[in-house]
């Protein structure tokens, strides 16, 4: 008698689908690579005082535009300062601005988008404000703002917040309007669920999920925006280091010490790529789910 052996065949993506979208995103090659890139760079900035013994603004006697060496891994700049120390402390300043400004802009934008989805008059007013903000390129707005308030880290933060408000506001508004049309929301309303209960229990949990992808993308854009503002002299002010100002300072000294530019450029590229990879991984995880 022949025994029939039946093997249970489980589709490869069942376990993948059952996992939380965040876990799926960070298990993937893209997500894991992005997290590692951002994590390593952020850790370098946090532990800057441990990784280098040099003060980022202290001038070292007799160390003018030295090339990379065992004592100065990225050499020194035109003011006799250790470039590695300035890059590491610049990471700390940049990420502090980005990690504060982007979530704050996202929160304000999401609240404005939520309000606009609940009331017709508020919707018209919010959309016109969003149009006004989006009508000005970020750098043009940054120049106008610094002409009033002066350059500095505060100006960078305000520009990033303002740039993110319409993006997140329109995204949450669109998501809420789409989720409202779903059958499970209509079913809840049919059985007597009130509008606020439906909004809190059904609409918002499903509407805010896409914001994680946009948050990672906005982090990438914010790194670039801070670098651009500091590069043209309207961002973080010297002698405090920032990635954009370090790149700007290196332009006239590339022949003496190219590492002055290579260091901050590599960090900006790494942060931008890391956040983009995280955003792509989150988007892919949402599509699978």
C-alpha positions in Angstrom: 0.0 0.0 0.0 1.4 3.3 -1.1 1.4 6.0 1.5 0.4 9.4 0.3 2.5 12.1 1.9 1.0 15.5 1.6 3.4 18.4 2.3 1.9 21.7 3.3 3.0 24.3 0.9 3.1 27.8 2.3 3.6 30.7 -0.1 6.9 32.4 0.5 5.3 35.7 1.1 2.8 34.6 3.8 5.1 35.3 6.7 6.3 38.4 4.9 2.7 39.6 4.6 1.8 38.8 8.2 4.7 40.9 9.6 4.2 44.5 10.5 5.0 46.9 7.6 7.9 48.5 9.6 9.4 45.1 10.3 9.1 44.1 6.6 10.7 47.3 5.5 13.7 47.0 7.8 14.2 43.3 7.0 14.7 44.1 3.3 18.1 44.8 1.8 17.1 48.4 1.0 15.7 49.1 4.4 18.5 47.5 6.4 21.1 49.3 4.3 19.4 52.6 4.8 19.0 52.2 8.6 22.7 51.2 8.8 23.8 54.2 6.8 21.8 56.7 8.8 22.5 54.9 12.1 26.3 54.8 11.6 26.5 58.5 10.6 24.2 59.5 13.4 26.3 57.5 15.9 29.4 59.2 14.6 27.9 62.6 15.3 26.6 61.6 18.7 29.9 60.2 19.8 32.0 62.9 18.1 33.7 63.8 21.4 34.9 60.2 21.7 36.0 59.7 18.1 38.2 62.7 18.1 40.1 64.6 20.7 40.1 67.9 18.8 37.8 70.8 19.4 35.9 71.7 16.1 36.6 75.4 16.5 40.0 75.3 18.1 43.0 76.4 16.0 46.0 74.1 16.0 49.4 75.9 15.9 51.3 75.1 12.7 48.6 72.9 11.2 47.6 75.0 8.1 46.0 72.9 5.3 47.6 69.7 6.2 46.7 66.6 4.2 45.2 63.5 5.7 47.5 61.7 8.2 47.4 59.6 11.3 47.0 62.7 13.5 44.4 64.3 11.3 42.4 61.7 9.3 40.9 64.4 7.0 43.7 66.9 7.4 43.2 70.5 8.5 41.5 73.5 7.0 42.7 77.0 6.2 42.2 78.1 9.8 44.2 75.3 11.3 41.2 73.3 12.5 40.8 69.6 12.4 38.5 68.7 9.5 37.3 65.4 10.9 36.3 67.0 14.2 34.3 69.7 12.3 32.6 67.0 10.1 31.6 64.9 13.1 30.2 67.9 15.1 28.6 69.2 11.9 26.7 65.8 11.6 25.3 66.5 15.2 24.1 70.0 14.3 22.6 68.9 11.0 20.7 65.9 12.3 19.5 67.9 15.4 17.9 70.4 13.0 16.5 67.7 10.7 15.1 65.5 13.4 13.4 68.4 15.1 12.1 70.4 12.1 10.8 67.6 9.9 8.5 66.0 12.5 7.3 69.4 13.7 6.5 70.4 10.1 4.8 67.0 9.5 2.7 67.4 12.7 1.6 71.0 11.8 0.8 69.9 8.2 -1.1 66.8 9.3 -3.2 68.8 11.7 -4.0 71.4 9.1 -4.8 68.6 6.6 -7.1 66.9 9.1 -8.9 70.2 9.8 -9.3 70.9 6.1 -10.9 67.5 5.6 -13.5 68.1 8.2 -14.8 71.5 7.1 -15.3 73.1 3.7 -14.3 76.6 4.6 -11.2 75.4 6.4 -10.4 73.3 3.4 -10.5 76.3 1.1 -8.3 78.4 3.4 -5.8 75.6 4.0 -5.4 74.8 0.3 -4.8 78.5 -0.5 -2.1 78.7 2.2 -0.5 75.5 0.9 -0.6 77.0 -2.6 1.1 80.2 -1.4 3.9 78.2 0.4 4.5 75.9 -2.6 4.6 78.9 -5.0 8.0 79.9 -3.6 11.0 77.5 -4.1 12.5 76.6 -0.7 15.8 78.5 -1.3 14.0 81.7 -2.4 11.8 81.5 0.8 15.0 80.9 2.8 16.7 84.0 1.4 13.6 86.1 2.1 13.4 84.8 5.6 17.0 85.4 6.5 16.7 88.9 5.1 14.2 89.5 7.9 15.4 87.3 10.8 19.1 86.9 9.9 20.9 83.7 9.1 21.4 80.8 11.5 20.1 77.4 12.6 16.7 78.9 13.4 16.3 80.0 9.8 17.1 76.5 8.5 14.5 75.0 10.9 11.8 77.5 10.0 12.4 76.9 6.2 12.2 73.1 6.6 9.1 73.3 8.8 7.4 75.6 6.2 8.4 73.4 3.3 6.9 70.3 5.0 3.6 71.7 6.1 1.8 71.7 2.6 3.3 68.3 1.7 2.0 66.5 4.8 -1.2 68.6 4.9 -2.2 67.6 1.4 -1.2 64.0 1.9 -3.2 63.4 5.1 -6.2 65.2 3.5 -6.1 63.0 0.4 -5.6 59.9 2.5 -8.6 60.7 4.8 -10.9 61.4 1.8 -9.9 58.1 0.2 -10.3 56.0 3.4 -13.7 57.5 4.0 -14.9 55.9 0.8 -13.9 52.4 1.9 -16.6 49.8 2.5 -15.6 49.2 6.2 -16.0 52.9 7.0 -19.5 53.0 5.3 -20.4 49.8 7.2 -19.4 51.4 10.5 -21.6 54.5 9.7 -24.5 52.2 8.8 -24.5 50.5 12.1 -24.6 53.8 13.9 -21.0 54.8 14.5 -20.6 58.6 15.0 -18.3 60.7 12.8 -15.7 61.3 15.5 -15.6 57.6 16.5 -15.3 56.5 12.9 -12.5 59.1 12.3 -10.6 58.0 15.4 -11.0 54.2 15.0 -11.1 53.7 11.3 -10.1 56.7 9.2 -7.0 58.0 11.0 -5.2 54.7 11.6 -5.4 53.9 7.9 -4.8 57.5 6.7 -1.6 58.1 8.6 0.2 55.0 7.5 1.5 56.5 4.2 3.1 59.4 6.2 6.0 57.2 7.2 7.2 57.0 3.6 6.9 60.8 3.2 8.7 61.3 6.5 11.7 59.4 5.3 11.7 61.3 2.0 11.4 64.6 3.8 14.4 63.8 6.0 16.4 63.3 2.8 15.3 66.6 1.4 15.9 68.4 4.7 19.5 67.2 4.7 20.0 68.7 1.2 18.2 71.9 2.1 20.3 72.5 5.2 23.4 71.9 3.2 22.3 74.3 0.5 21.4 77.1 2.9 24.7 76.7 4.8 26.6 76.5 1.6 25.4 79.9 0.4 25.9 81.4 3.8 22.4 81.7 5.2 22.3 78.6 7.4 24.4 77.6 10.4 26.8 80.4 11.1 30.6 80.0 11.5 32.5 79.1 13.5 29.9 76.4 14.3 30.4 73.6 11.7 27.7 72.3 9.4 28.0 70.0 6.4 27.0 72.7 3.9 29.4 75.4 5.4 32.2 72.8 5.4 31.7 72.1 1.7 31.6 75.9 1.0 34.9 76.4 2.9 36.6 73.7 1.0 36.1 75.2 -2.4 39.1 77.5 -2.3 41.4 74.9 -0.8 40.8 71.8 -2.9 44.3 71.9 -4.3 45.9 71.9 -0.8 43.5 69.4 0.9 40.8 67.7 -1.1 39.6 65.8 1.9 38.1 69.1 3.2 35.3 68.5 0.6 35.4 64.7 0.4 34.5 64.3 4.1 31.3 66.4 4.3 30.2 65.4 0.8 30.4 61.7 1.7 28.3 62.3 4.8 25.6 64.3 2.9 25.5 61.6 0.2 25.3 58.8 2.9 22.5 60.5 4.8 20.5 61.3 1.6 20.9 57.8 0.2 20.1 56.2 3.6 16.8 58.1 4.0 15.9 57.4 0.4 16.5 53.7 0.8 14.3 53.7 4.0 11.5 55.5 2.1 11.7 53.0 -0.7 11.6 50.0 1.7 8.6 51.5 3.5 6.8 52.0 0.3 7.5 48.5 -0.8 6.3 47.1 2.5 3.0 49.0 2.2 2.4 47.6 -1.3 3.0 44.1 -0.1 0.7 44.6 2.8 
